[in-house]
Amino acid sequence: MGCGSSQAVDASGPPAKGKDSSDVIETDITYVYTNSTQLPKSNHNQQNKPHQEPIKPPIKNHSSPAQVKAAPKHEPISIESLDEDASGPKPSWRNKSEIIPNPTTFAEIEAHVAKTPASACTSINELASYLVKHATKPIHKLKAIHRWVTTNIQYDTEGYFSGNYKPSDGGSVLKNRTSVCQGYGELFAALCREAHIQVKVIQGVGKGYGYKPLDEVDLGNIKTNHAWNAVLLDGEWRLVDCTWDAGYVDKNKNFTWKKGDHYFLTDPEDFVNSHFPLMKGDYDSSKQWQLLSKPLDAATFFSRLKLQDFAFQSDLELLSHKDTVISVNREVEILVRRSEGEYHNISAHLDDTSDGSSHDQYVCLLRKNRNCVSVRVRPPHAATFKLRLYGSINSEEKQNHPLCDYYIKCNSVATDLQPYAKHFGIWGPKPNFQEFGFAPEVADKVEYETGSGEVDIVLKTNRDVSVLTRLESSDGKEVEGGVLTEAQGSDISLSVRMPSKGYYRLLIFAPDKSGKNKDVISYHIHCKNAPGKFDPYPTSYFRQVKEHATKLLEPKTRTIPANSDVRFQFSSSLVTHVQILSKSYWDEKSGDLWNLNVKTPDSGTDLTIFGGKKGGGVSCLYTFKVV
């Protein structure tokens, strides 16, 4: 029996990490896992766990009875007698974070395991004696055994793909240093028994290598394809999968070490997301080994969305769709969040399963509130698409980690379908936006819609903030002159103008503590209609405009006619004198409003409005092109 190690995670999305975004790092391996430190976990409620459409798991009976030797009996413990215990195992009552509150708990144990001499590996008895030599608690014994198995036993890919398996008893696995999942479980169990730890090898179905979520499963004829262990720790049964912690099989059918601990004493409600115990074909007697007060039935297990390691480590919650397969007419919105904290970023890739073509611009991710993210999908044509979600929880992470894979079955397409603007990640402010001086209100609205081709946005700040802006069309090209940036008091006002209908990205940059400009906010704008002729805004000099508290009223176009009388109108409570084309104007205003009629020069020149405050020189405020 073997389930091909842990399920590989497709990370074949766009690799290039832009200067203004984090990205998934593409490797030559189809599947990527993070081996990060265990994060604090919340108390998951199994009713909030995801579900998926029925699938047919890869079924292979990888070990014949003749290949698996019966594990030797060890006194004073007879583990197999547990099968006859009428009471059976009880549901777990503690979270893994309670059992292992400090990730450094096992530092000394792991250091001891790393120094295991070859002389200690000659037999199960010798190895177990060495591994638990310095263990003062049962959990230390378990960790020592788990650590050795997951760092020394390589998955038998040759046997898995050829069907020619090596013996799976513990002694043979120790000698060969390779096996499929049954052998991992048997070796782990044999070592535990020598250490006087109650243990059981569990057979069942695992969503591992070869898992095909789109296949249907015959619920009346389910066969096992995986094995793992249950151990009794401090009177409580816990679950362990050494195979999946050891490593994974890549797209080239090679084994890659992972040496992790996600599947060590894993919380049962997380474990059942990918492991379904089914021994001797009897669901009723096997369901107790889910260690849940309300065990899942087979249909629920096979329909449940398979979450990846990082989804559990980061406490991902699925608020809407909990099934793998989603049937869609035109559009679907999937809501996810972290139960504690927020994701620094979430990215998505949408691929047509028929030809592998990428359609990422038909996915839009919006930060709905502090920790909730909306994943909006509008498939470009009727087909089945694979939607891959990735996430990160802090700005220091250099890549996003796999979260889960949905399958979108699109039945009909929106009639007004257009690609979203190119954007990697979540629209809206970055989680640390307030560190740049922006007020919380800037996160209240991250998506704008206009039918006139123009939209006004006000950014609230809580200190002096200097910003740069960039407007991009759906193809990622900059719309020159698409934003007029001004400021009055603590408010920064953005006038946005778009040349045609479609989706746009408005990027707002601000300096960090070192003075380097960072992209802090990304607004999503849908222009439903636009005027026939696009005339960009004049060039504004934000620092000077902010210093002089000016607001341009007209003309709000970059081009002005040559040899014509043009009225320039702007307001300012601070400007006392203005200079245009070498002519100065002093206190020629009504209240704060300046009205100046100017004869423009020949075409091909620039016209700049300069303004100055009392007792000072003049500064550039706005520049126009004379045509």
C-alpha positions as CSV (number, residue, x, y, z in Angstrom):
1,M,0.0,0.0,0.0
2,G,1.3,3.5,-0.8
3,C,-0.2,6.9,-1.5
4,G,2.8,8.5,-3.2
5,S,3.8,10.7,-0.3
6,S,1.9,13.9,0.4
7,Q,-0.1,15.4,-2.4
8,A,2.0,17.6,-4.5
9,V,0.9,21.2,-4.7
10,D,0.8,22.9,-8.1
11,A,2.9,26.0,-8.0
12,S,3.2,26.6,-11.7
13,G,1.8,30.2,-11.8
14,P,3.5,33.3,-13.2
15,P,7.0,33.4,-11.6
16,A,8.2,37.0,-12.1
17,K,8.2,38.8,-8.8
18,G,7.5,42.5,-9.6
19,K,9.0,45.3,-7.6
20,D,5.6,46.1,-6.3
21,S,4.3,42.7,-5.5
22,S,5.1,39.4,-3.9
23,D,4.8,36.4,-6.1
24,V,4.8,32.6,-6.2
25,I,8.3,31.4,-7.0
26,E,8.3,28.9,-9.9
27,T,10.5,25.9,-9.6
28,D,11.2,22.9,-11.7
29,I,9.0,20.9,-9.2
30,T,5.3,20.8,-9.9
31,Y,4.6,20.8,-6.2
32,V,5.9,23.1,-3.4
33,Y,5.4,22.9,0.3
34,T,6.4,25.3,3.1
35,N,8.2,23.8,6.0
36,S,7.6,26.8,8.3
37,T,7.4,26.8,12.0
38,Q,4.1,25.7,13.5
39,L,1.9,28.8,13.9
40,P,-0.5,29.2,16.8
41,K,-3.8,27.6,15.9
42,S,-7.3,28.4,16.7
43,N,-9.8,25.8,17.8
44,H,-11.2,24.7,14.4
45,N,-14.8,23.7,14.3
46,Q,-15.3,20.8,12.0
47,Q,-18.6,22.2,10.8
48,N,-16.7,25.1,9.3
49,K,-14.4,22.8,7.4
50,P,-14.6,22.7,3.6
51,H,-16.3,20.1,1.4
52,Q,-15.9,19.1,-2.3
53,E,-17.7,17.3,-5.1
54,P,-17.4,13.5,-5.3
55,I,-14.1,12.2,-6.8
56,K,-12.6,8.8,-7.5
57,P,-9.4,8.4,-5.5
58,P,-6.4,6.6,-7.1
59,I,-6.9,3.0,-5.9
60,K,-4.0,0.6,-5.7
61,N,-3.5,-2.3,-3.4
62,H,0.2,-1.9,-3.2
63,S,1.1,-4.7,-0.8
64,S,0.0,-8.3,-0.9
65,P,-0.4,-10.1,2.4
66,A,2.8,-12.1,1.6
67,Q,4.8,-8.9,1.4
68,V,3.8,-7.5,4.8
69,K,5.2,-9.5,7.8
70,A,3.2,-9.5,11.0
71,A,4.7,-7.1,13.5
72,P,6.3,-9.0,16.4
73,K,4.6,-9.0,19.7
74,H,6.1,-6.9,22.4
75,E,5.4,-7.2,26.1
76,P,3.9,-5.8,28.2
77,I,1.9,-4.0,25.5
78,S,-0.3,-5.8,23.0
79,I,-1.5,-3.1,20.6
80,E,-3.6,-5.3,18.3
81,S,-5.8,-6.1,21.3
82,L,-7.1,-2.6,21.0
83,D,-9.2,-3.8,18.0
84,E,-11.2,-5.9,20.4
85,D,-11.8,-3.0,22.8
86,A,-15.5,-2.4,22.7
87,S,-15.2,1.1,23.9
88,G,-12.8,2.1,21.1
89,P,-10.8,5.3,20.9
90,K,-12.3,8.6,22.2
91,P,-12.2,11.9,20.3
92,S,-9.2,14.1,20.9
93,W,-9.9,17.0,23.4
94,R,-6.7,19.1,22.9
95,N,-5.4,21.2,20.1
96,K,-1.9,20.5,18.8
97,S,-0.9,24.0,19.9
98,E,-1.8,23.1,23.5
99,I,0.2,19.9,23.3
100,I,3.2,21.7,21.6
101,P,2.9,25.3,22.8
102,N,6.5,26.1,21.9
103,P,8.0,25.1,18.5
104,T,11.5,24.9,20.2
105,T,10.3,22.1,22.5
106,F,12.0,19.4,20.5
107,A,15.3,21.2,19.7
108,E,17.4,18.9,21.9
109,I,15.5,15.8,20.8
110,E,16.0,16.6,17.2
111,A,19.7,17.3,17.7
112,H,20.1,13.9,19.4
113,V,18.3,12.2,16.5
114,A,20.5,14.0,14.0
115,K,23.6,12.3,15.6
116,T,22.2,8.7,15.4
117,P,25.2,6.4,14.7
118,A,25.0,3.7,12.1
119,S,25.6,1.2,14.9
120,A,22.2,2.1,16.4
121,C,20.4,1.3,13.2
122,T,21.1,-2.4,13.1
123,S,17.7,-3.4,14.6
124,I,14.4,-2.0,15.7
125,N,15.4,-2.6,19.3
126,E,18.8,-0.9,19.0
127,L,17.3,2.1,17.2
128,A,14.4,2.6,19.6
129,S,16.8,2.4,22.6
130,Y,19.0,5.1,21.1
131,L,16.3,7.4,20.0
132,V,14.5,7.5,23.4
133,K,17.6,7.5,25.5
134,H,17.3,11.1,26.6
135,A,13.5,11.4,26.3
136,T,11.9,12.4,29.6
137,K,8.3,12.4,28.4
138,P,6.2,10.2,26.1
139,I,5.9,13.1,23.6
140,H,9.7,13.4,23.4
141,K,9.9,9.7,22.6
142,L,7.3,10.1,19.8
143,K,9.0,13.1,18.4
144,A,12.4,11.3,18.3
145,I,10.9,8.3,16.5
146,H,8.9,10.6,14.1
147,R,11.9,12.7,13.3
148,W,14.2,9.8,12.6
149,V,11.6,8.1,10.3
150,T,10.8,11.3,8.3
151,T,14.5,12.1,7.8
152,N,15.9,8.7,7.0
153,I,13.3,6.7,5.1
154,Q,13.0,7.7,1.5
155,Y,9.7,7.1,-0.4
156,D,10.0,4.1,-2.8
157,T,8.9,5.9,-6.0
158,E,10.3,3.0,-8.1
159,G,8.1,0.5,-6.3
160,Y,5.1,2.8,-6.3
161,F,5.1,3.4,-10.1
162,S,6.1,-0.1,-11.1
163,G,4.0,-2.0,-8.5
164,N,7.0,-4.0,-7.4
165,Y,7.1,-3.2,-3.7
166,K,9.7,-4.0,-1.2
167,P,8.7,-5.8,2.1
168,S,6.8,-3.3,4.3
169,D,7.5,-4.8,7.8
170,G,9.5,-2.5,10.1
171,G,12.7,-4.5,10.0
172,S,12.8,-4.6,6.2
173,V,12.1,-0.9,6.0
174,L,14.9,-0.1,8.5
175,K,17.3,-2.2,6.4
176,N,16.3,-0.9,3.0
177,R,15.7,2.7,4.1
178,T,12.9,3.0,1.6
179,S,9.2,2.1,1.4
180,V,5.7,3.2,0.5
181,C,3.3,4.4,3.1
182,Q,2.5,1.0,4.7
183,G,6.2,0.6,5.5
184,Y,6.4,4.1,7.0
185,G,3.5,3.2,9.3
186,E,4.9,-0.3,10.2
187,L,8.4,1.1,11.1
188,F,6.9,3.9,13.1
189,A,4.7,1.4,15.0
190,A,7.5,-1.0,15.6
191,L,9.7,1.7,17.1
192,C,6.8,3.0,19.2
193,R,6.1,-0.5,20.6
194,E,9.8,-0.9,21.6
195,A,9.4,2.5,23.4
196,H,6.2,1.1,25.2
197,I,3.9,3.6,23.3
198,Q,0.5,2.3,22.3
199,V,0.2,2.7,18.5
200,K,-1.9,1.5,15.6
201,V,-1.4,1.4,11.9
202,I,-4.5,2.8,10.2
203,Q,-5.5,2.0,6.6
204,G,-7.7,4.2,4.6
205,V,-7.9,6.7,1.7
206,G,-5.5,9.6,1.4
207,K,-5.7,12.6,-1.0
208,G,-2.1,12.2,-2.0
209,Y,-0.1,11.8,-5.2
210,G,-2.4,11.0,-8.1
211,Y,-5.4,12.6,-6.4
212,K,-7.9,13.7,-9.1
213,P,-10.7,15.9,-7.7
214,L,-12.7,15.8,-10.9
215,D,-13.1,12.0,-10.9
216,E,-16.2,10.5,-9.3
217,V,-16.0,7.9,-6.6
218,D,-18.1,4.8,-6.2
219,L,-19.1,5.1,-2.6
220,G,-20.1,1.5,-2.5
221,N,-16.7,0.2,-3.6
222,I,-14.1,2.3,-1.8
223,K,-10.6,0.7,-1.6
224,T,-7.8,1.9,0.5
225,N,-4.6,3.6,-0.9
226,H,-2.8,4.9,2.1
227,A,-1.6,4.1,5.7
228,W,-0.8,6.2,8.7
229,N,-0.7,5.8,12.5
230,A,-2.6,6.6,15.7
231,V,-0.7,6.9,19.0
232,L,-1.9,7.1,22.6
233,L,-0.4,10.1,24.2
234,D,-1.2,11.0,27.8
235,G,-4.5,9.1,27.6
236,E,-5.5,10.7,24.3
237,W,-5.3,9.2,20.8
238,R,-3.5,11.4,18.2
239,L,-2.7,11.0,14.5
240,V,0.6,10.9,12.7
241,D,1.6,10.5,9.0
242,C,5.3,10.0,8.6
243,T,5.0,9.4,4.9
244,W,3.6,12.9,4.2
245,D,6.0,14.6,6.6
246,A,9.0,12.9,5.0
247,G,8.5,14.4,1.5
248,Y,6.5,14.5,-1.7
249,V,6.7,13.2,-5.3
250,D,7.4,15.9,-7.9
251,K,6.1,16.1,-11.4
252,N,9.0,14.1,-12.7
253,K,8.1,11.3,-10.3
254,N,11.1,11.9,-8.1
255,F,10.9,12.0,-4.3
256,T,11.8,15.3,-2.7
257,W,12.5,15.6,1.0
258,K,10.3,17.8,3.1
259,K,11.2,16.7,6.6
260,G,8.3,18.5,8.1
261,D,6.0,18.0,11.1
262,H,2.6,19.2,9.9
263,Y,1.2,15.6,10.2
264,F,2.7,15.0,13.7
265,L,-0.1,14.9,16.3
266,T,-2.3,16.8,13.9
267,D,-5.7,18.0,15.0
268,P,-8.3,15.4,13.9
269,E,-10.5,18.0,12.2
270,D,-7.5,19.0,10.1
271,F,-6.3,15.4,9.5
272,V,-9.6,14.2,8.1
273,N,-9.4,16.8,5.4
274,S,-7.1,14.5,3.5
275,H,-7.2,11.1,5.5
276,F,-10.2,8.8,5.6
277,P,-9.8,5.7,7.7
278,L,-11.4,2.6,6.2
279,M,-10.1,-0.7,7.5
280,K,-11.3,-4.1,6.2
281,G,-13.9,-2.1,4.1
282,D,-15.9,-1.4,7.3
283,Y,-16.8,2.3,7.6
284,D,-18.7,1.8,10.9
285,S,-15.8,0.3,12.8
286,S,-13.3,2.6,11.1
287,K,-14.9,6.0,11.7
288,Q,-13.8,6.0,15.3
289,W,-10.3,6.5,14.1
290,Q,-11.2,9.9,12.7
291,L,-11.1,10.8,16.4
292,L,-14.0,13.2,16.0
293,S,-17.2,13.5,18.0
294,K,-19.1,13.7,14.7
295,P,-17.2,11.6,12.1
296,L,-17.5,12.5,8.4
297,D,-19.2,10.1,6.1
298,A,-17.5,9.1,2.8
299,A,-19.5,11.4,0.6
300,T,-18.6,14.4,2.7
301,F,-14.9,13.4,2.7
302,F,-14.7,13.0,-1.0
303,S,-16.6,16.2,-1.7
304,R,-14.5,18.3,0.7
305,L,-11.9,20.8,-0.6
306,K,-8.4,19.6,0.0
307,L,-6.5,22.3,2.0
308,Q,-2.7,22.4,1.8
309,D,-0.4,22.6,4.8
310,F,-0.1,26.4,4.8
311,A,-3.8,26.8,4.8
312,F,-3.9,25.1,8.2
313,Q,-0.8,26.7,9.5
314,S,-2.2,30.2,8.7
315,D,-5.8,29.3,9.9
316,L,-7.6,29.7,6.6
317,E,-11.4,29.7,6.9
318,L,-13.7,29.2,3.9
319,L,-16.7,31.4,4.5
320,S,-18.6,30.5,1.3
321,H,-17.7,27.6,-0.9
322,K,-16.5,24.5,0.8
323,D,-16.6,22.1,-2.1
324,T,-13.8,21.5,-4.6
325,V,-16.0,21.8,-7.7
326,I,-18.1,24.9,-8.2
327,S,-20.7,25.2,-10.9
328,V,-20.8,28.7,-12.2
329,N,-23.1,30.8,-14.4
330,R,-21.2,33.9,-15.5
331,E,-19.6,34.8,-12.1
332,V,-18.9,33.5,-8.6
333,E,-17.6,35.1,-5.5
334,I,-15.6,33.0,-3.0
335,L,-15.0,34.4,0.5
336,V,-12.0,33.4,2.6
337,R,-10.3,34.8,5.7
338,R,-7.8,34.1,8.5
339,S,-9.5,33.2,11.7
340,E,-6.7,35.1,13.5
341,G,-5.0,38.1,11.9
342,E,-5.0,38.7,8.2
343,Y,-3.3,37.6,5.1
344,H,-0.6,40.0,3.9
345,N,-1.4,38.9,0.4
346,I,-3.4,36.3,-1.5
347,S,-2.9,35.5,-5.2
348,A,-4.8,33.4,-7.6
349,H,-4.2,31.7,-10.9
350,L,-7.0,30.5,-13.2
351,D,-6.1,27.8,-15.8
352,D,-8.3,26.0,-18.4
353,T,-8.0,22.3,-17.5
354,S,-8.4,21.3,-21.2
355,D,-5.3,23.0,-22.5
356,G,-3.5,24.5,-19.5
357,S,-4.0,28.1,-20.8
358,S,-3.8,30.9,-18.2
359,H,-6.6,33.3,-17.6
360,D,-5.5,35.1,-14.4
361,Q,-7.1,38.4,-15.5
362,Y,-10.5,36.9,-15.0
363,V,-10.0,36.7,-11.3
364,C,-10.3,39.7,-9.0
365,L,-9.3,39.6,-5.3
366,L,-10.7,42.4,-3.0
367,R,-10.0,42.9,0.7
368,K,-13.6,43.1,2.0
369,N,-12.4,44.0,5.6
370,R,-9.5,43.5,7.8
371,N,-9.2,39.7,7.4
372,C,-11.8,38.8,4.8
373,V,-10.9,38.5,1.1
374,S,-13.3,38.2,-1.8
375,V,-12.2,36.0,-4.8
376,R,-14.3,37.0,-7.7
377,V,-14.1,34.7,-10.8
378,R,-15.6,35.5,-14.2
379,P,-14.5,32.7,-16.6
380,P,-13.8,33.8,-20.2
381,H,-15.6,30.9,-21.8
382,A,-17.6,27.7,-21.0
383,A,-15.1,25.2,-19.7
384,T,-13.6,23.7,-16.5
385,F,-11.0,25.8,-14.8
386,K,-8.5,25.2,-12.0
387,L,-8.4,28.1,-9.5
388,R,-5.3,28.0,-7.4
389,L,-5.0,30.2,-4.3
390,Y,-1.8,31.1,-2.6
391,G,-1.2,33.3,0.5
392,S,1.4,34.9,2.8
393,I,1.0,36.3,6.3
394,N,3.7,38.9,6.5
395,S,5.6,41.2,4.2
396,E,9.0,39.5,4.9
397,E,7.9,36.3,3.1
398,K,9.4,36.2,-0.4
399,Q,6.7,33.9,-1.9
400,N,3.1,33.0,-1.5
401,H,2.4,29.5,-0.3
402,P,-0.2,27.1,-1.7
403,L,-3.6,27.3,0.1
404,C,-6.1,25.2,-2.0
405,D,-7.3,24.4,-5.5
406,Y,-10.9,24.9,-6.6
407,Y,-12.3,23.6,-9.9
408,I,-14.7,26.0,-11.6
409,K,-17.2,24.5,-14.1
410,C,-18.4,27.4,-16.1
411,N,-21.8,26.9,-17.8
412,S,-22.4,30.4,-19.3
413,V,-20.3,33.5,-19.8
414,A,-21.2,37.1,-18.9
415,T,-22.2,39.1,-22.0
416,D,-20.2,42.2,-21.0
417,L,-17.1,40.2,-20.1
418,Q,-13.9,42.1,-20.0
419,P,-10.5,41.1,-18.4
420,Y,-9.7,42.7,-15.0
421,A,-6.7,45.0,-14.8
422,K,-3.4,43.2,-14.3
423,H,-2.7,42.9,-10.6
424,F,-1.0,40.3,-8.6
425,G,-2.7,39.9,-5.3
426,I,-5.4,41.6,-3.3
427,W,-6.8,44.9,-4.3
428,G,-6.9,47.6,-1.6
429,P,-4.3,48.9,0.9
430,K,-1.5,46.7,2.1
431,P,-2.0,45.5,5.7
432,N,0.6,47.9,7.0
433,F,-0.8,51.0,5.1
434,Q,-1.3,53.0,8.3
435,E,2.5,52.9,8.9
436,F,2.8,55.2,5.9
437,G,0.5,57.8,7.4
438,F,-2.8,56.9,5.8
439,A,-5.9,56.9,8.0
440,P,-8.1,53.7,8.4
441,E,-10.8,55.2,6.2
442,V,-8.7,54.6,3.0
443,A,-9.6,50.9,3.3
444,D,-13.3,51.5,3.5
445,K,-13.7,51.4,-0.3
446,V,-11.3,49.7,-2.7
447,E,-13.4,49.4,-5.8
448,Y,-14.9,52.2,-7.8
449,E,-17.2,52.4,-10.8
450,T,-18.0,55.2,-13.2
451,G,-20.1,55.8,-16.2
452,S,-18.6,59.1,-17.1
453,G,-14.9,58.1,-17.5
454,E,-14.0,60.1,-14.4
455,V,-13.9,59.4,-10.6
456,D,-12.8,61.4,-7.6
457,I,-11.1,59.7,-4.6
458,V,-10.1,61.3,-1.3
459,L,-7.3,59.8,0.8
460,K,-7.5,60.6,4.5
461,T,-4.1,60.9,6.2
462,N,-3.0,61.3,9.8
463,R,0.3,63.1,9.1
464,D,2.1,64.8,6.2
465,V,2.2,62.3,3.4
466,S,3.8,62.7,0.0
467,V,2.4,60.4,-2.7
468,L,3.0,59.3,-6.3
469,T,0.3,57.8,-8.4
470,R,0.1,55.6,-11.5
471,L,-3.0,54.6,-13.5
472,E,-2.8,51.5,-15.6
473,S,-5.3,50.0,-18.1
474,S,-6.2,46.3,-18.1
475,D,-3.1,45.5,-20.2
476,G,-0.8,47.0,-17.6
477,K,0.1,50.1,-19.7
478,E,0.3,53.4,-17.9
479,V,-2.4,56.0,-18.7
480,E,-0.3,59.1,-18.9
481,G,-2.0,62.1,-17.4
482,G,-4.8,59.9,-16.0
483,V,-4.5,61.3,-12.4
484,L,-4.5,64.8,-11.0
485,T,-3.1,64.7,-7.5
486,E,-3.8,67.6,-5.1
487,A,-4.2,68.2,-1.3
488,Q,-5.9,70.5,1.1
489,G,-5.1,70.0,4.8
490,S,-4.8,66.4,5.7
491,D,-6.8,65.2,2.6
492,I,-5.2,64.1,-0.6
493,S,-7.6,64.3,-3.5
494,L,-7.2,62.2,-6.7
495,S,-9.1,63.1,-9.9
496,V,-9.0,60.0,-12.1
497,R,-9.7,60.1,-15.9
498,M,-9.9,57.1,-18.2
499,P,-9.7,57.0,-22.0
500,S,-12.1,54.1,-22.6
501,K,-14.3,51.6,-20.9
502,G,-12.8,48.7,-19.1
503,Y,-11.0,47.9,-15.8
504,Y,-8.1,50.0,-14.4
505,R,-5.6,49.8,-11.6
506,L,-4.7,52.9,-9.6
507,L,-1.5,52.5,-7.7
508,I,-0.6,54.9,-4.8
509,F,3.0,55.0,-3.7
510,A,4.4,56.6,-0.4
511,P,7.8,56.7,1.1
512,D,8.8,54.3,3.9
513,K,11.0,55.2,6.9
514,S,14.1,55.0,4.7
515,G,12.5,57.4,2.1
516,K,12.0,54.7,-0.5
517,N,8.7,54.8,-2.3
518,K,6.6,51.7,-1.9
519,D,3.2,50.7,-3.4
520,V,0.8,51.0,-0.5
521,I,-2.6,51.1,-2.1
522,S,-4.1,49.5,-5.2
523,Y,-7.6,50.7,-6.2
524,H,-9.7,48.8,-8.6
525,I,-11.7,51.0,-11.0
526,H,-14.4,49.9,-13.5
527,C,-15.1,52.4,-16.3
528,K,-18.4,51.5,-17.8
529,N,-18.3,54.3,-20.3
530,A,-16.0,57.1,-21.4
531,P,-16.1,60.2,-23.6
532,G,-15.0,59.8,-27.2
533,K,-11.9,61.9,-26.9
534,F,-9.5,61.5,-24.0
535,D,-7.6,64.6,-22.9
536,P,-5.3,63.9,-20.0
537,Y,-5.0,66.2,-16.9
538,P,-2.3,68.8,-16.8
539,T,0.9,67.9,-15.0
540,S,0.7,68.8,-11.3
541,Y,3.6,69.1,-8.9
542,F,2.3,67.4,-5.8
543,R,4.7,68.7,-3.2
544,Q,4.3,72.4,-4.4
545,V,0.6,72.0,-4.9
546,K,0.2,70.6,-1.4
547,E,2.5,73.3,0.1
548,H,0.4,76.0,-1.5
549,A,-3.0,74.2,-0.9
550,T,-4.1,74.8,-4.5
551,K,-7.0,73.1,-6.3
552,L,-7.3,73.5,-10.1
553,L,-10.8,74.3,-11.4
554,E,-10.1,75.0,-15.1
555,P,-8.9,74.1,-17.6
556,K,-8.5,70.5,-16.3
557,T,-7.0,69.3,-19.6
558,R,-3.4,69.0,-20.5
559,T,-3.7,70.6,-23.9
560,I,-4.9,74.2,-24.4
561,P,-5.4,76.1,-27.7
562,A,-2.6,78.3,-29.1
563,N,-3.0,82.0,-29.7
564,S,-6.3,82.1,-27.7
565,D,-7.7,83.7,-24.6
566,V,-7.8,81.0,-22.0
567,R,-9.2,81.4,-18.5
568,F,-7.2,79.8,-15.7
569,Q,-9.1,79.3,-12.4
570,F,-7.9,77.7,-9.2
571,S,-8.4,78.2,-5.5
572,S,-5.8,78.7,-2.7
573,S,-5.9,80.3,0.7
574,L,-2.1,80.6,0.7
575,V,-1.0,81.9,-2.8
576,T,-0.5,85.7,-2.8
577,H,1.1,86.0,-6.3
578,V,1.1,84.1,-9.6
579,Q,3.4,84.1,-12.6
580,I,2.4,82.9,-16.1
581,L,4.5,83.5,-19.2
582,S,6.7,86.0,-17.4
583,K,3.8,88.0,-16.2
584,S,3.1,88.4,-12.5
585,Y,-0.3,88.8,-10.9
586,W,-0.6,90.1,-7.3
587,D,-3.6,89.6,-5.1
588,E,-5.9,89.4,-8.1
589,K,-8.3,87.0,-6.5
590,S,-11.7,87.0,-4.9
591,G,-11.5,85.3,-1.5
592,D,-9.5,82.2,-2.3
593,L,-10.4,82.0,-6.0
594,W,-8.0,83.1,-8.7
595,N,-9.5,84.0,-12.1
596,L,-6.9,84.8,-14.8
597,N,-7.4,85.4,-18.5
598,V,-4.2,84.7,-20.4
599,K,-3.4,85.0,-24.1
600,T,-1.7,81.7,-25.0
601,P,1.5,81.6,-27.2
602,D,2.1,79.6,-30.4
603,S,1.7,75.9,-30.4
604,G,4.5,73.5,-29.4
605,T,5.3,75.2,-26.1
606,D,4.5,74.6,-22.5
607,L,2.6,76.9,-20.2
608,T,3.3,76.7,-16.5
609,I,1.4,78.3,-13.6
610,F,3.8,79.4,-10.8
611,G,2.5,80.4,-7.4
612,G,4.1,82.0,-4.4
613,K,3.2,82.7,-0.8
614,K,3.7,86.1,1.0
615,G,7.3,87.0,1.3
616,G,8.6,84.0,-0.8
617,G,9.4,83.0,-4.3
618,V,7.3,81.1,-6.8
619,S,7.0,77.4,-7.4
620,C,5.7,75.3,-10.3
621,L,2.1,74.3,-9.7
622,Y,0.6,73.1,-13.1
623,T,2.0,72.7,-16.6
624,F,-0.1,72.7,-19.8
625,K,0.8,71.9,-23.5
626,V,-0.1,74.6,-26.1
627,V,-1.4,73.0,-29.3
